[in-house]
């Protein structure tokens, strides 16, 4: 994918774990057990160090990178957790 290659070149020397840890908006993270692109242990470590007015984290047990194998869990999370953050 051209987009991934271009973005990666711009970010590969950065440490988002160290640079992106304070947010002034709600922080929502979705991880999947079979996602080998976004390793859950790294994301969980980063998430535990972040500061935000509100933080939500969803762990999808049956999914890979796109979450299609847990659609009801994902939709429930979005409706009952994330959508409530708009206020």
QUIJO-V809587 format. One record per residue. N is the residue number from 1. PHI is phi in degrees with one decimal (none if undefined). D_CENTER is the distance of its C-alpha to the mean C-alpha in Angstrom with 2 decimals. Layout:
N/PHI/D_CENTER + N/PHI/D_CENTER
This chain:
1/none/20.46 + 2/-62.6/21.88 + 3/-60.0/18.83 + 4/-61.4/16.73 + 5/-61.9/19.88 + 6/-70.3/20.51 + 7/-67.5/17.15 + 8/-58.0/17.08 + 9/-60.1/20.61 + 10/-80.9/19.73 + 11/-110.6/16.85 + 12/-60.8/18.05 + 13/-91.1/20.12 + 14/-96.8/17.55 + 15/-112.6/15.70 + 16/-65.2/12.50 + 17/-63.2/12.41 + 18/-94.2/15.76 + 19/-91.7/15.69 + 20/-112.0/12.59 + 21/-134.2/12.89 + 22/-125.5/14.73 + 23/-128.2/13.75 + 24/-101.7/16.36 + 25/-128.8/14.27 + 26/-58.4/12.08 + 27/-113.4/8.53 + 28/-124.4/6.25 + 29/-128.2/3.02 + 30/-120.6/4.27 + 31/-122.8/5.88 + 32/-127.6/9.40 + 33/-60.0/12.52 + 34/-106.9/13.95 + 35/-93.1/11.30 + 36/-95.2/13.24 + 37/-86.0/11.51 + 38/-117.3/8.29 + 39/-64.3/10.23 + 40/-60.1/9.07 + 41/-63.9/11.74 + 42/-70.3/10.72 + 43/-63.0/7.15 + 44/-63.7/9.13 + 45/-62.2/11.83 + 46/-62.2/10.09 + 47/-59.0/8.60 + 48/-66.5/12.21 + 49/-93.7/13.69 + 50/-81.6/12.12 + 51/-126.1/14.35 + 52/-156.1/13.82 + 53/-56.6/16.22 + 54/-144.5/13.97 + 55/-128.9/10.81 + 56/-133.7/9.37 + 57/-135.3/7.45 + 58/-118.1/8.29 + 59/-109.5/9.59 + 60/-95.7/11.27 + 61/-70.5/14.47 + 62/-110.3/16.05 + 63/-114.2/13.61 + 64/-104.4/12.86 + 65/-64.1/10.61 + 66/-99.3/11.48 + 67/73.3/11.65 + 68/-70.9/15.30 + 69/-87.7/16.75 + 70/-127.2/15.42 + 71/-61.6/16.11 + 72/-68.8/17.79 + 73/-65.7/15.18 + 74/-63.4/12.47 + 75/-62.8/15.16 + 76/-59.5/16.31 + 77/-61.7/13.03 + 78/-63.9/12.86 + 79/-74.2/16.59 + 80/-91.4/17.14 + 81/-118.5/14.27 + 82/-75.3/12.59 + 83/-59.4/15.89 + 84/-67.7/17.69 + 85/-74.7/15.88 + 86/-67.8/17.87 + 87/-85.3/20.98
